[in-house]
Amino acid sequence: MGKRYYCDYCDKSFSDNKQGRAKHTKGSQHQRLVKLHYHYFKDPEEIIAEEKQKKTCFKYLKGHCDYHPVCLFSHLTPEREAELQKQIEERKRRQNAKRKAIEGGTQHQKKEPTLDDWLTKRMKTHAKSEGVTAQPDTANPSQSGEETLYTLPLELQGIPNLPPSLIPPSATDLTECSNLQWGIS
């Protein structure tokens, strides 16, 4: 048996050859399902523009149309149009707010967090989650008496002369870093 092609739109598989693929993609069911799939990603402006160009669907007005989202006729009711207009206005409002925030026009900008802020927040959450307060680092004698943010796993605590990459940093190690800019390389 040869290769099989699976169509995600139709949830079908068929033999993968030029004739089989051409026959499937030109089929009315496949074309309807592709159109239905992309219909859900259309912008409200695009939906209104397309629906206003079409004539009214009388089957939809009577209560039921088998082709609803991909019908050749319009299913735009006044309620649906108002809903789409509301979505358009909401989208424009969000874009304007985003643009103002980028331009620096908003007064509610968050101040940029500092390393000290992050360290205190980290210490509090670490203490709450594990029910442990920060303990002095016993693995590195030069840092004893200082608070650390991290503790060594039990397996590593008994090993003398750990490499520097495995020694947990203390709060002072992190606060003494000068000209440190996060996220900028």
Disulfide bonds with the S-S distance in Angstrom:
none
